[in-house]
Amino acid sequence: MQSSRQLRRRLRIRRRSLTATEQRKHAADLSRLLTSSLQFRRARRVAFYLAADGEIDPASALRAALRAGKRCYLPVLRRYRPGALWFVAYQRSMRLRRNRFGIFEPVCRHRKRVAPWGLEVILLPLVGFDLDCHRLGMGGGFYDRTLGYLPRRRHWRAPRLIGLAHECQRLEQLAPQPWDIPLDAVVTERGWYRCKAGASSSTGLAQPTPANNL
């Protein structure tokens, strides 16, 4: 059985092996599926990410969201709470710089930072996912620590978490860790994988169904 480290390496190689043409097509198909969904259309405050390392690119959906008048945000590393994230409002003219992992993020000095519960939807990158909407991330745990409050919420849960991936990143099954935060849905270039309502009271996980909309 492969370790998580081996599995991440295999899946990262798989997504990086996609051609530039395939990457562009997948990104365009993803944007169409995402922006036509009811969940996305209704949301006014949405967090995106800047694609790296072969991740599926949500830039087209980000531009569509800006045209629609949505407030769009990008994650930044929290300076005084290592391993966690803030979210900063994105503008086309804003300056970006690489963080310590080589990933671009907004220069957020004097810019308002937003906690995750101030958002309606967060679009998350991932390395792998399965049909139970379990997410295999890069291993740093940034999103899990940032969103660790969600399992304790009983009557109000925000934001909705939607993972974005290439279809080639889908796995049959992942073994979640106790600290892993489950996704509400995953979108690939082929369609939606949506978790049903009525999650288990012990884990907060639900059985998903493939869907074309959310």
DADA-V339045 format. One line per field, one symbol per residue. phi: phi as a letter, one per 30 degrees, with the letter a starting at -180 (. if undefined). burial: I if it has 16 or more other C-alpha atoms within 10 Angstrom, else O. A space follows every 50 residues. Layout:
phi=???
burial=???
//
This chain:
phi=.ddedddeddddddddddddddddddddddedddddddeddddcbbccbc dahiddccedddddddddiddcbbdbdddcbeibbcbcecbedddcbddd cicdbddcdicdccddddccbcccdacaabdcidcccdjdidddddcddd dddccbbbcdcbdcadedcdcdaccddecdcdddabbcdclcccdddidd ddcicbdcbebcab
burial=OOOOOOOIOOIIOOIOOOOOOOIOOIIIIIIIIIIOOOOIOOIOIIIIII OOOIIIIIIIIIOOIOOOOIIIIIIIIOOOOOOIIIIIIIOOOOOOOOOO OOOIIIOIOOOOIIOIIOIIIIIIIIIIIIIIIIIIIIOOIIIIIIIOOI IOOOOOOIIIIIIIIIIOIIOOOIOOOOOIIIIIIIIIIIIIIIIOOOOO OOOOIIOIOOOOII
//
